[in-house]
Amino acid sequence: MKRIDTGRVIIVGAGLAAHYAALTLAPRPVLMISPEPLGKGASSAWAQGGVAAAMDPADSAAAHARDTVQAGAGTVDAQVAQAVTNEARAHILDLTELGTPFDRTPEGEYVMSREAAHSFARVVRVRGDQAGAEIMRALTAQVREAEHIQVLEGVMATSLETLNGAVCGVTVANCTNGLSAPCLIRGAAVLLAGGGSGGLYALTTNPPPVRGQVIGMAARAGAVIADAEFVQFHPTAINCGLDPAPLATEALRGEGAILINRHGVRFMQDAHPDAELAPRDIVARAVFAQTQAGLAPALDTRRALGTRLLRDFPAVAAACQKAGLNPLVSPIPVAAAAHYHMGGVATDAAGRASLEGLWACGEVASTGLHGANRLASNGLLEALVYGRRCAKDIDAALGPVTEHQAAVCLPDMPADALPRADLVAQLRHTMTNGAGVIRTAQGLQNTLGDIGQIEATQPDSVALANMTATATLITAAALNRRESRGAHFRSDHPESNGATGTRSFLTLTDARAHARLETT
Ligand SMILES: Cc1cc2nc3c(=O)[nH]c(=O)nc-3n(C[C@H](O)[C@H](O)[C@H](O)COP(=O)(O)OP(=O)(O)OC[C@H]3O[C@@H](n4cnc5c(N)ncnc54)[C@H](O)[C@@H]3O)c2cc1C
């Protein structure tokens, strides 16, 4: 395999966590790896609601931390929640400074949206549902200008390279015309910022590159993965046959939109006292149950928003138009779709993973902030807080910047096999069927069996191995957890084992051993 040595910090991924970390690392040379043109192929640019932060003087970081702990169903690390929510305000001010045009009142205060399970309206937003797109637009402009950052576009990471147990580089492949034979890049440090795992499911809101590959890479190198079983399903993905499914943001329910079924029955009032603003897992299960029963759940924005939807939620309006739906006339058909992975590479307060030389931030990491159920709009916040912490810790670990680093120039890499599309589709279907909104031991065992077969059918595809590694971890951890907690619901163990629970920590070897035991 061809090898390149560089003194640059290698950042795998190009979403919010990667951008923020790369900018913080200045003037230290950075190499950012982006499978798509910068700003595309990242969940960050699709975020509609905004960033949770106690910006109103009547609100507080302590209240934000309490809501985070409450939503996480007994598995949030309270110290992490307090520390992250304390920092939130400073990051909103920094994003503003970096050019994000957050919505303001005529008096200049931040306009705050209300989202489910928040005790306060505390989500800063941009033009209704444009937060992610505008934050990324502002940061991408800064990254493009920054002399210390080199971006490799159209390239994906496939494996971590270790030397004496420490991570020292990544193998990358060109993905513009199918995957190419890999090239090894050794760098000063490796920071994973490759997003979550939603795309491992057939019904998802995540962009196509976000398929758990980067968690899988870390797991294959031996990193500990935490809380893998906790996958959040969003209750109001627009059910219109598109893959990925466009999102109808929770802020619509914050504005009074209601969930009804084909008979016009408002079903959330019976399910929870907070009705449509109940915790996300409860709404997702109620929507899923309606779908399973053939009752065609839908989000009715007509009375609460009317034509204001077109002005205040342009992304939702555009998605409806693309799908041939008219929300001014009929409710928007919705389904529960894989949306956010609370689990990921286990990291400490500085963003360090269990392997030396490896850091992780953003959705790819599991910091203890989200527990079994992420509080809405804490995802972008976590990417900001840990993006910056990782950058600072890497900087401290590497010492002063002494040398200029030449740009990395990849050699011509001959084309290699892509993961077979039929196998990826099978993987996504078995995850949705067996490891989805409602799980059973039998369904999870079947899924583990399917994953094993898929792996064996194309053993030479590293990209597929990354996906199956993450799928194995999610499924084995879900099988291990014989209770229901937050987003993890087992119909064969519907109760929680007490109000507080333990987090799960697994290596891929543990997960595979467990899978073997359970399926033989
Ligand atoms: C539709 C939608 C709406 C959302 N709304 C909100 C919201 O309002 N508020 C909120 O807080 N959160 C929201 N979330 C969640 C939030 O957007 C994510 O958790 C957050 O953006 C994660 O940021 P990230 O930088 O970790 O990952 P991402 O932004 O997903 O970036 C991951 C990057 O890694 C790249 N990548 C993937 N595989 C590889 C590989 N093998 N090699 C190299 N690079 C790779 C991807 O292409 C991408 O560039 C939403 C998510 C979605 C999908």
The ligand as a Gaussian input file, in Angstrom:
#p B3LYP/6-31G(d) Opt

LIG

0 1
 C      -32.139000      15.892000       9.354000
 C      -31.415000      16.122000      10.660000
 C      -31.802000      17.172000      11.493000
 C      -31.133000      17.399000      12.695000
 N      -31.481000      18.470000      13.455000
 C      -30.744000      18.752000      14.565000
 C      -30.975000      19.943000      15.297000
 O      -31.819000      20.755000      14.959000
 N      -30.213000      20.172000      16.396000
 C      -29.236000      19.308000      16.815000
 O      -28.579000      19.558000      17.823000
 N      -28.999000      18.182000      16.121000
 C      -29.706000      17.900000      15.006000
 N      -29.435000      16.771000      14.296000
 C      -28.281000      15.957000      14.701000
 C      -27.008000      16.720000      14.324000
 O      -27.170000      17.281000      13.043000
 C      -25.795000      15.805000      14.330000
 O      -25.726000      15.081000      15.507000
 C      -24.529000      16.632000      14.189000
 O      -24.623000      17.432000      13.048000
 C      -23.337000      15.715000      14.101000
 O      -22.237000      16.470000      13.686000
 P      -20.910000      15.714000      13.312000
 O      -19.949000      16.737000      12.856000
 O      -20.531000      14.823000      14.420000
 O      -21.336000      14.733000      12.120000
 P      -21.858000      15.068000      10.647000
 O      -22.288000      16.461000      10.510000
 O      -22.810000      13.996000      10.271000
 O      -20.541000      14.912000       9.796000
 C      -19.948000      13.641000       9.617000
 C      -18.924000      13.780000       8.527000
 O      -18.196000      12.568000       8.412000
 C      -18.136000      12.202000       7.039000
 N      -17.859000      10.771000       6.933000
 C      -18.676000       9.713000       7.058000
 N      -17.993000       8.575000       6.843000
 C      -16.710000       8.932000       6.568000
 C      -15.532000       8.211000       6.262000
 N      -15.515000       6.857000       6.190000
 N      -14.401000       8.899000       6.031000
 C      -14.376000      10.255000       6.098000
 N      -15.471000      10.986000       6.399000
 C      -16.619000      10.324000       6.637000
 C      -19.457000      12.659000       6.489000
 O      -19.463000      12.747000       5.094000
 C      -19.536000      14.027000       7.165000
 O      -18.736000      14.963000       6.490000
 C      -30.093000      16.526000      13.090000
 C      -29.724000      15.465000      12.269000
 C      -30.370000      15.262000      11.062000
 C      -29.954000      14.121000      10.190000

